[in-house]
Amino acid sequence: MPKGLLCLNNSIRDQIMNRVDLDYVQSSICYRFENLNLLIQAFTRKSYSEENPGTENNEVLEFYGDEILDLYVTKLMYKETGKVSEKGFTSSKSEGELTKLKSAIVNKRMLAACIQNFGFEKFLILGNSDIQNKAFESPSVREDLFEAIIGAVAVDSGWNNDKLDEVCKNMLQMTTINGYLEVLVHEKCTALNIEQPVYSPAMYPGYNIDFGFDLFNARLNPGMGFTTKNPETGLHEYFVTIGEKKFLGFGDGIYQAFLDCNAKAFKYLCRLEIAKMLDNMDLSNPVSVLHELNQKKVIMLLGYLFDEYHDKDGNPVWRCTVAVEGLYGDFVAEGISKKEVKQKAAAMVVDILVNAEEN
């Protein structure tokens, strides 16, 4: 362990964060610290260290955490959008699209919301100036705390990549996934020139345990009043309305319900986008149709697989299987020529896409 990190003695530590506080933070991020002083340092602002000489603050840990988080999200996008084949590397998203998505996942609002969801801001160790300015309410301060915690885990774990990935995943949790999908839904609505989505939580009488959820455009008041939890099903519910279409999401928690309604809306918008494109395309050549959709990144065409066999009379028969990411089914055609079966298999996919909006 590097020197200079054991900066708080036990008496100071107990005054600032007690054992229950420390256990709560560690349980929330699913990581146990070997050196608890590092965890406390992650919560210590410069304003406090300036008033208490010999106390280390979280600025450098924040710097390391920022870099680690960027790498984690970059790897996540690579796994979700990249594909390696014999021909090389391909991505379902362009550089500009990846940049936009990364900004949607890692930004001040999202990271601050994650800290708020955990309630970690109440453990911040602040100097008098920060206390007077209510720094714990600042999104920038909460963002810094998020990154500092990751930096502290890096130092404590000896930069263990598996542990860092797990902590990043647990801390980002549903908030950034929801934010990522929410951005995509808004982008699709803009591209299709239709009304922007309007979100609303379900409201059932009862004790609301979902207080503080105001990340998007809903605010639930704490205490007796309303809850998003359906008393009959035991599941939380959330709505998103796009024009005349309404999508209801379900989940064990409010974030899962929000994710579910966004996922349903996004699936509908993708189908609507494809249907509108197909209205203006010549469908007489299905192979060309799929190629154009793939070029425009509306679908991700994984490719065609060919094989040849002979029927009982010894005549050659070609079989073609086409695969498109996200479409499940047997898109297999047989015929006497390779060109013929390719068109037949592609036609099966086009037929599914043409009728997708109705499903």
BAZADREN-315744 format. One record per residue (C-alpha): residue number from 0; residue in one letter; x, y, z. Coordinates in steps of 0.25 Angstrom, whole numbers, padded with zeros to 4 digits, always signed. Example, Ala and Ser with C-alpha at 12.3 -4.5 7.8 and 13.67 -1.06 7.14 Angstrom:
<nodes>
+-----+------+-------+-------+-------+
|  nr | rest |    px |    py |    pz |
+-----+------+-------+-------+-------+
|   0 |    A | +0049 | -0018 | +0031 |
|   1 |    S | +0055 | -0004 | +0029 |
+-----+------+-------+-------+-------+
</nodes>
This chain:
<nodes>
+-----+------+-------+-------+-------+
|  nr | rest |    px |    py |    pz |
+-----+------+-------+-------+-------+
|   0 |    M | +0000 | +0000 | +0000 |
|   1 |    P | +0006 | +0014 | -0004 |
|   2 |    K | +0010 | +0022 | +0008 |
|   3 |    G | +0002 | +0034 | +0012 |
|   4 |    L | -0012 | +0028 | +0010 |
|   5 |    L | -0014 | +0024 | +0024 |
|   6 |    C | -0018 | +0038 | +0027 |
|   7 |    L | -0029 | +0037 | +0037 |
|   8 |    N | -0027 | +0031 | +0051 |
|   9 |    N | -0038 | +0023 | +0057 |
|  10 |    S | -0044 | +0034 | +0066 |
|  11 |    I | -0046 | +0043 | +0054 |
|  12 |    R | -0051 | +0032 | +0045 |
|  13 |    D | -0062 | +0029 | +0055 |
|  14 |    Q | -0066 | +0043 | +0056 |
|  15 |    I | -0068 | +0044 | +0041 |
|  16 |    M | -0073 | +0031 | +0036 |
|  17 |    N | -0077 | +0020 | +0046 |
|  18 |    R | -0076 | +0005 | +0044 |
|  19 |    V | -0091 | +0005 | +0039 |
|  20 |    D | -0088 | +0016 | +0029 |
|  21 |    L | -0076 | +0008 | +0024 |
|  22 |    D | -0083 | -0005 | +0023 |
|  23 |    Y | -0094 | +0002 | +0015 |
|  24 |    V | -0085 | +0008 | +0005 |
|  25 |    Q | -0077 | -0005 | +0003 |
|  26 |    S | -0090 | -0014 | +0002 |
|  27 |    S | -0096 | -0004 | -0008 |
|  28 |    I | -0084 | -0005 | -0018 |
|  29 |    C | -0081 | -0020 | -0015 |
|  30 |    Y | -0067 | -0018 | -0011 |
|  31 |    R | -0060 | -0019 | +0003 |
|  32 |    F | -0048 | -0010 | +0005 |
|  33 |    E | -0035 | -0015 | +0011 |
|  34 |    N | -0032 | -0001 | +0015 |
|  35 |    L | -0044 | +0006 | +0020 |
|  36 |    N | -0036 | +0019 | +0020 |
|  37 |    L | -0037 | +0019 | +0005 |
|  38 |    L | -0052 | +0018 | +0005 |
|  39 |    I | -0052 | +0030 | +0015 |
|  40 |    Q | -0042 | +0038 | +0006 |
|  41 |    A | -0052 | +0036 | -0006 |
|  42 |    F | -0062 | +0044 | +0002 |
|  43 |    T | -0053 | +0055 | +0007 |
|  44 |    R | -0054 | +0068 | +0000 |
|  45 |    K | -0042 | +0078 | -0002 |
|  46 |    S | -0049 | +0088 | +0007 |
|  47 |    Y | -0048 | +0078 | +0019 |
|  48 |    S | -0034 | +0075 | +0017 |
|  49 |    E | -0030 | +0089 | +0016 |
|  50 |    E | -0036 | +0091 | +0030 |
|  51 |    N | -0030 | +0079 | +0035 |
|  52 |    P | -0015 | +0078 | +0032 |
|  53 |    G | -0010 | +0064 | +0029 |
|  54 |    T | -0023 | +0059 | +0024 |
|  55 |    E | -0023 | +0054 | +0009 |
|  56 |    N | -0035 | +0058 | +0000 |
|  57 |    N | -0041 | +0051 | -0012 |
|  58 |    E | -0036 | +0059 | -0023 |
|  59 |    V | -0026 | +0050 | -0029 |
|  60 |    L | -0035 | +0038 | -0026 |
|  61 |    E | -0045 | +0045 | -0035 |
|  62 |    F | -0035 | +0047 | -0046 |
|  63 |    Y | -0032 | +0032 | -0046 |
|  64 |    G | -0047 | +0028 | -0045 |
|  65 |    D | -0050 | +0037 | -0057 |
|  66 |    E | -0040 | +0030 | -0066 |
|  67 |    I | -0045 | +0016 | -0061 |
|  68 |    L | -0059 | +0019 | -0063 |
|  69 |    D | -0056 | +0024 | -0078 |
|  70 |    L | -0049 | +0011 | -0081 |
|  71 |    Y | -0060 | +0002 | -0075 |
|  72 |    V | -0071 | +0009 | -0083 |
|  73 |    T | -0063 | +0008 | -0095 |
|  74 |    K | -0061 | -0007 | -0093 |
|  75 |    L | -0076 | -0008 | -0091 |
|  76 |    M | -0079 | -0001 | -0104 |
|  77 |    Y | -0069 | -0010 | -0111 |
|  78 |    K | -0076 | -0022 | -0106 |
|  79 |    E | -0090 | -0017 | -0110 |
|  80 |    T | -0087 | -0011 | -0124 |
|  81 |    G | -0074 | -0018 | -0129 |
|  82 |    K | -0072 | -0031 | -0136 |
|  83 |    V | -0059 | -0037 | -0140 |
|  84 |    S | -0058 | -0046 | -0153 |
|  85 |    E | -0048 | -0051 | -0162 |
|  86 |    K | -0050 | -0039 | -0170 |
|  87 |    G | -0047 | -0030 | -0158 |
|  88 |    F | -0054 | -0021 | -0148 |
|  89 |    T | -0068 | -0016 | -0151 |
|  90 |    S | -0077 | -0007 | -0142 |
|  91 |    S | -0092 | -0005 | -0143 |
|  92 |    K | -0090 | +0009 | -0138 |
|  93 |    S | -0081 | +0020 | -0145 |
|  94 |    E | -0071 | +0028 | -0138 |
|  95 |    G | -0080 | +0040 | -0136 |
|  96 |    E | -0091 | +0031 | -0131 |
|  97 |    L | -0082 | +0024 | -0121 |
|  98 |    T | -0077 | +0038 | -0116 |
|  99 |    K | -0092 | +0042 | -0114 |
| 100 |    L | -0095 | +0029 | -0106 |
| 101 |    K | -0083 | +0030 | -0098 |
| 102 |    S | -0087 | +0044 | -0094 |
| 103 |    A | -0101 | +0039 | -0090 |
| 104 |    I | -0095 | +0028 | -0081 |
| 105 |    V | -0084 | +0036 | -0075 |
| 106 |    N | -0088 | +0050 | -0071 |
| 107 |    K | -0090 | +0059 | -0059 |
| 108 |    R | -0105 | +0057 | -0058 |
| 109 |    M | -0104 | +0042 | -0059 |
| 110 |    L | -0093 | +0040 | -0049 |
| 111 |    A | -0099 | +0050 | -0039 |
| 112 |    A | -0112 | +0042 | -0040 |
| 113 |    C | -0105 | +0029 | -0037 |
| 114 |    I | -0099 | +0035 | -0024 |
| 115 |    Q | -0113 | +0041 | -0021 |
| 116 |    N | -0120 | +0027 | -0023 |
| 117 |    F | -0110 | +0021 | -0013 |
| 118 |    G | -0111 | +0033 | -0003 |
| 119 |    F | -0096 | +0034 | -0003 |
| 120 |    E | -0096 | +0049 | -0003 |
| 121 |    K | -0100 | +0049 | +0012 |
| 122 |    F | -0086 | +0043 | +0016 |
| 123 |    L | -0078 | +0054 | +0009 |
| 124 |    I | -0067 | +0060 | +0018 |
| 125 |    L | -0068 | +0075 | +0016 |
| 126 |    G | -0061 | +0087 | +0021 |
| 127 |    N | -0068 | +0099 | +0026 |
| 128 |    S | -0069 | +0106 | +0012 |
| 129 |    D | -0075 | +0094 | +0006 |
| 130 |    I | -0085 | +0092 | +0017 |
| 131 |    Q | -0089 | +0107 | +0015 |
| 132 |    N | -0090 | +0105 | +0000 |
| 133 |    K | -0098 | +0092 | +0002 |
| 134 |    A | -0088 | +0085 | -0007 |
| 135 |    F | -0094 | +0072 | -0005 |
| 136 |    E | -0106 | +0077 | -0014 |
| 137 |    S | -0097 | +0080 | -0025 |
| 138 |    P | -0097 | +0070 | -0037 |
| 139 |    S | -0082 | +0073 | -0039 |
| 140 |    V | -0078 | +0069 | -0025 |
| 141 |    R | -0087 | +0056 | -0026 |
| 142 |    E | -0080 | +0053 | -0040 |
| 143 |    D | -0066 | +0055 | -0033 |
| 144 |    L | -0070 | +0046 | -0022 |
| 145 |    F | -0075 | +0035 | -0032 |
| 146 |    E | -0061 | +0035 | -0039 |
| 147 |    A | -0053 | +0036 | -0026 |
| 148 |    I | -0060 | +0023 | -0020 |
| 149 |    I | -0055 | +0016 | -0033 |
| 150 |    G | -0041 | +0022 | -0031 |
| 151 |    A | -0041 | +0017 | -0017 |
| 152 |    V | -0045 | +0003 | -0021 |
| 153 |    A | -0034 | +0003 | -0032 |
| 154 |    V | -0023 | +0006 | -0021 |
| 155 |    D | -0029 | -0003 | -0011 |
| 156 |    S | -0030 | -0015 | -0020 |
| 157 |    G | -0017 | -0013 | -0027 |
| 158 |    W | -0023 | -0009 | -0040 |
| 159 |    N | -0031 | -0022 | -0041 |
| 160 |    N | -0038 | -0021 | -0054 |
| 161 |    D | -0049 | -0031 | -0051 |
| 162 |    K | -0052 | -0024 | -0038 |
| 163 |    L | -0052 | -0010 | -0044 |
| 164 |    D | -0062 | -0015 | -0055 |
| 165 |    E | -0071 | -0021 | -0045 |
| 166 |    V | -0071 | -0008 | -0036 |
| 167 |    C | -0073 | +0001 | -0049 |
| 168 |    K | -0085 | -0008 | -0053 |
| 169 |    N | -0091 | -0008 | -0039 |
| 170 |    M | -0090 | +0007 | -0037 |
| 171 |    L | -0095 | +0010 | -0051 |
| 172 |    Q | -0106 | +0000 | -0049 |
| 173 |    M | -0120 | +0003 | -0055 |
| 174 |    T | -0118 | +0018 | -0056 |
| 175 |    T | -0109 | +0019 | -0068 |
| 176 |    I | -0115 | +0007 | -0075 |
| 177 |    N | -0128 | +0015 | -0074 |
| 178 |    G | -0121 | +0028 | -0078 |
| 179 |    Y | -0115 | +0021 | -0090 |
| 180 |    L | -0128 | +0015 | -0095 |
| 181 |    E | -0136 | +0028 | -0092 |
| 182 |    V | -0126 | +0036 | -0101 |
| 183 |    L | -0129 | +0025 | -0112 |
| 184 |    V | -0144 | +0027 | -0111 |
| 185 |    H | -0143 | +0042 | -0112 |
| 186 |    E | -0133 | +0041 | -0124 |
| 187 |    K | -0143 | +0031 | -0131 |
| 188 |    C | -0155 | +0041 | -0129 |
| 189 |    T | -0147 | +0052 | -0134 |
| 190 |    A | -0142 | +0045 | -0146 |
| 191 |    L | -0156 | +0040 | -0149 |
| 192 |    N | -0162 | +0054 | -0147 |
| 193 |    I | -0172 | +0049 | -0137 |
| 194 |    E | -0176 | +0054 | -0123 |
| 195 |    Q | -0165 | +0053 | -0112 |
| 196 |    P | -0168 | +0043 | -0101 |
| 197 |    V | -0175 | +0047 | -0088 |
| 198 |    Y | -0172 | +0038 | -0076 |
| 199 |    S | -0181 | +0036 | -0064 |
| 200 |    P | -0181 | +0026 | -0052 |
| 201 |    A | -0192 | +0018 | -0049 |
| 202 |    M | -0199 | +0023 | -0036 |
| 203 |    Y | -0205 | +0014 | -0026 |
| 204 |    P | -0209 | +0018 | -0012 |
| 205 |    G | -0199 | +0014 | -0001 |
| 206 |    Y | -0186 | +0016 | +0005 |
| 207 |    N | -0176 | +0022 | -0005 |
| 208 |    I | -0162 | +0016 | -0004 |
| 209 |    D | -0158 | +0021 | -0017 |
| 210 |    F | -0155 | +0036 | -0012 |
| 211 |    G | -0144 | +0043 | -0018 |
| 212 |    F | -0146 | +0037 | -0032 |
| 213 |    D | -0146 | +0050 | -0041 |
| 214 |    L | -0135 | +0046 | -0051 |
| 215 |    F | -0145 | +0047 | -0062 |
| 216 |    N | -0158 | +0055 | -0062 |
| 217 |    A | -0165 | +0049 | -0050 |
| 218 |    R | -0164 | +0052 | -0036 |
| 219 |    L | -0171 | +0044 | -0025 |
| 220 |    N | -0173 | +0050 | -0011 |
| 221 |    P | -0168 | +0042 | +0001 |
| 222 |    G | -0177 | +0036 | +0012 |
| 223 |    M | -0191 | +0033 | +0011 |
| 224 |    G | -0198 | +0036 | -0003 |
| 225 |    F | -0195 | +0028 | -0015 |
| 226 |    T | -0186 | +0017 | -0020 |
| 227 |    T | -0182 | +0011 | -0033 |
| 228 |    K | -0184 | -0003 | -0028 |
| 229 |    N | -0197 | -0010 | -0032 |
| 230 |    P | -0202 | -0017 | -0020 |
| 231 |    E | -0208 | -0028 | -0028 |
| 232 |    T | -0196 | -0032 | -0036 |
| 233 |    G | -0185 | -0027 | -0026 |
| 234 |    L | -0178 | -0021 | -0038 |
| 235 |    H | -0175 | -0006 | -0041 |
| 236 |    E | -0181 | +0000 | -0053 |
| 237 |    Y | -0176 | +0012 | -0062 |
| 238 |    F | -0183 | +0018 | -0074 |
| 239 |    V | -0177 | +0025 | -0087 |
| 240 |    T | -0186 | +0031 | -0097 |
| 241 |    I | -0182 | +0034 | -0111 |
| 242 |    G | -0193 | +0041 | -0119 |
| 243 |    E | -0205 | +0032 | -0117 |
| 244 |    K | -0197 | +0020 | -0113 |
| 245 |    K | -0195 | +0016 | -0099 |
| 246 |    F | -0185 | +0006 | -0093 |
| 247 |    L | -0186 | +0000 | -0079 |
| 248 |    G | -0173 | -0005 | -0073 |
| 249 |    F | -0172 | -0015 | -0061 |
| 250 |    G | -0161 | -0018 | -0052 |
| 251 |    D | -0157 | -0022 | -0038 |
| 252 |    G | -0153 | -0007 | -0036 |
| 253 |    I | -0156 | +0006 | -0042 |
| 254 |    Y | -0143 | +0006 | -0050 |
| 255 |    Q | -0146 | -0007 | -0056 |
| 256 |    A | -0160 | -0003 | -0059 |
| 257 |    F | -0155 | +0010 | -0066 |
| 258 |    L | -0145 | +0001 | -0074 |
| 259 |    D | -0156 | -0008 | -0078 |
| 260 |    C | -0165 | +0003 | -0083 |
| 261 |    N | -0154 | +0009 | -0091 |
| 262 |    A | -0150 | -0004 | -0097 |
| 263 |    K | -0164 | -0006 | -0102 |
| 264 |    A | -0164 | +0008 | -0108 |
| 265 |    F | -0151 | +0007 | -0114 |
| 266 |    K | -0155 | -0007 | -0121 |
| 267 |    Y | -0167 | +0000 | -0126 |
| 268 |    L | -0160 | +0012 | -0132 |
| 269 |    C | -0150 | +0003 | -0139 |
| 270 |    R | -0161 | -0005 | -0146 |
| 271 |    L | -0167 | +0009 | -0149 |
| 272 |    E | -0154 | +0013 | -0155 |
| 273 |    I | -0152 | +0001 | -0164 |
| 274 |    A | -0167 | +0001 | -0168 |
| 275 |    K | -0165 | +0016 | -0173 |
| 276 |    M | -0153 | +0012 | -0180 |
| 277 |    L | -0158 | +0000 | -0187 |
| 278 |    D | -0170 | +0009 | -0192 |
| 279 |    N | -0160 | +0016 | -0201 |
| 280 |    M | -0152 | +0005 | -0206 |
| 281 |    D | -0153 | -0005 | -0217 |
| 282 |    L | -0156 | -0018 | -0211 |
| 283 |    S | -0154 | -0027 | -0224 |
| 284 |    N | -0140 | -0029 | -0220 |
| 285 |    P | -0140 | -0034 | -0205 |
| 286 |    V | -0124 | -0036 | -0205 |
| 287 |    S | -0122 | -0021 | -0209 |
| 288 |    V | -0133 | -0017 | -0199 |
| 289 |    L | -0125 | -0024 | -0187 |
| 290 |    H | -0112 | -0018 | -0192 |
| 291 |    E | -0117 | -0004 | -0192 |
| 292 |    L | -0124 | -0005 | -0178 |
| 293 |    N | -0111 | -0011 | -0173 |
| 294 |    Q | -0103 | +0000 | -0180 |
| 295 |    K | -0112 | +0010 | -0173 |
| 296 |    K | -0110 | +0003 | -0160 |
| 297 |    V | -0125 | +0001 | -0158 |
| 298 |    I | -0122 | -0014 | -0157 |
| 299 |    M | -0109 | -0022 | -0155 |
| 300 |    L | -0108 | -0033 | -0165 |
| 301 |    L | -0100 | -0044 | -0160 |
| 302 |    G | -0098 | -0051 | -0173 |
| 303 |    Y | -0103 | -0062 | -0182 |
| 304 |    L | -0099 | -0077 | -0180 |
| 305 |    F | -0099 | -0086 | -0192 |
| 306 |    D | -0098 | -0101 | -0194 |
| 307 |    E | -0101 | -0111 | -0205 |
| 308 |    Y | -0106 | -0125 | -0204 |
| 309 |    H | -0113 | -0135 | -0214 |
| 310 |    D | -0127 | -0140 | -0214 |
| 311 |    K | -0132 | -0154 | -0215 |
| 312 |    D | -0131 | -0153 | -0230 |
| 313 |    G | -0116 | -0148 | -0230 |
| 314 |    N | -0120 | -0134 | -0234 |
| 315 |    P | -0112 | -0123 | -0227 |
| 316 |    V | -0120 | -0114 | -0217 |
| 317 |    W | -0115 | -0101 | -0211 |
| 318 |    R | -0119 | -0097 | -0197 |
| 319 |    C | -0117 | -0082 | -0192 |
| 320 |    T | -0119 | -0077 | -0177 |
| 321 |    V | -0119 | -0063 | -0174 |
| 322 |    A | -0117 | -0057 | -0161 |
| 323 |    V | -0120 | -0043 | -0156 |
| 324 |    E | -0117 | -0038 | -0142 |
| 325 |    G | -0130 | -0037 | -0133 |
| 326 |    L | -0139 | -0045 | -0143 |
| 327 |    Y | -0141 | -0060 | -0138 |
| 328 |    G | -0147 | -0070 | -0147 |
| 329 |    D | -0143 | -0080 | -0158 |
| 330 |    F | -0140 | -0072 | -0170 |
| 331 |    V | -0136 | -0083 | -0179 |
| 332 |    A | -0138 | -0085 | -0194 |
| 333 |    E | -0135 | -0096 | -0204 |
| 334 |    G | -0134 | -0096 | -0219 |
| 335 |    I | -0127 | -0100 | -0231 |
| 336 |    S | -0117 | -0088 | -0231 |
| 337 |    K | -0109 | -0080 | -0221 |
| 338 |    K | -0115 | -0067 | -0226 |
| 339 |    E | -0129 | -0072 | -0225 |
| 340 |    V | -0128 | -0077 | -0211 |
| 341 |    K | -0121 | -0064 | -0206 |
| 342 |    Q | -0133 | -0056 | -0211 |
| 343 |    K | -0143 | -0066 | -0205 |
| 344 |    A | -0137 | -0065 | -0192 |
| 345 |    A | -0135 | -0050 | -0192 |
| 346 |    A | -0150 | -0049 | -0196 |
| 347 |    M | -0154 | -0056 | -0183 |
| 348 |    V | -0147 | -0046 | -0175 |
| 349 |    V | -0152 | -0034 | -0183 |
| 350 |    D | -0166 | -0040 | -0181 |
| 351 |    I | -0164 | -0040 | -0166 |
| 352 |    L | -0159 | -0026 | -0166 |
| 353 |    V | -0171 | -0021 | -0175 |
| 354 |    N | -0181 | -0026 | -0165 |
| 355 |    A | -0173 | -0023 | -0152 |
| 356 |    E | -0181 | -0011 | -0149 |
| 357 |    E | -0194 | -0019 | -0148 |
| 358 |    N | -0188 | -0029 | -0138 |
+-----+------+-------+-------+-------+
</nodes>
